[in-house]
Amino acid sequence: MVILETKDLSYSYPDGTVALKGLNFKAEEGEMIAILGPNGAGKSTTFLHFNGILKPSSGKVFLKGKPISYDNKSLLNVRKTVGIVFQNPDDQLFAPTVEQDVAFGPMNLGFSKEDVEKKVKEALKAVSMEGFEKKPPHHLSGGQKKRIAIAGILAMNPEIIVLDEPTTGLDPLGASQIMKLLYELNKKGITIIISTHDVDLVPVYASKVYLLSNGKIIMGGTPKEIFSNPKIVRNANLRLPRVAHLIELLEKEDNLGIKIGYTIGEARQNIKEFIQGG
């Protein structure tokens, strides 16, 4: 089932800056999707339309087949379904303690005190942050703040979680842990949509990729379909995943007939097949 869709979505900021130019995007229920593009491509602006923070200049956003309405009651229902985790968790965390921060969403949705406490406990367990309930959020590490921001969204029982550059500012281990968490949430049925310019991340986690450049989606498909078109990727001011670039060099410049691979696992298998076949 198509759970989230945009049709001919365009947006211009009040100063006249044209940010989006006729985006057509589609997310199936349970997918893990990456919107891939360089800084300034329009990724964050796109995300702010997914739960009604921004209203399109033209075009429409559809949630479960129905166009989003922008009255307060309708937007409340939209934001129950679509949760956004911002690039900088400090933009999202503001309460004196972790548990108060995570409780904010379900409290504002009108849940009982008992239900709020239950949802906070479940959300913190899901992101492996039990025991941090009384900690001030500003005392946490970057990775821990990301987890608490995700917990705050999980506490509202969303069907879709949208994350803007989820690994920004994290060290490699922290980035890997956050992506593993998102992968586990996706396996539980939550549709995950991330924006990123990290081409090495995309083939490992995403099942579908939209390539965004200058406010336009210039290509959509599987990671293999996207990165099999290096010219398009490079024209979008991006590069191939490093392992794919290595095999591209081995194939084109060193005249070795190794099939291209996009992850370490794929490259390892292709190199083994090449050696065994040689």
Secondary structure, DSSP 8 states (H G I E B T S, - for coil): -EEEEEEEEEEE-TTS-EEEEEEEEEEETT-EEEEE--TTSSHHHHHHHHTTSS--SEEEEEETTEE---SHHHHHHHHHHEEEE-SSGGGT--SSSHHHHHHHHHHHTT--HHHHHHHHHHHHHHTT-TT-TTS-GGGS-HHHHHHHHHHHHHTT--SEEEEESTTTT--HHHHHHHHHHHHHHHHTT-EEEEEE--TTTHHHH-SEEEEEETTEEEEEE-HHHHHT-HHHHHHTT----HHHHHHHHHHHTS-------SSHHHHHHHHHHHHHH-
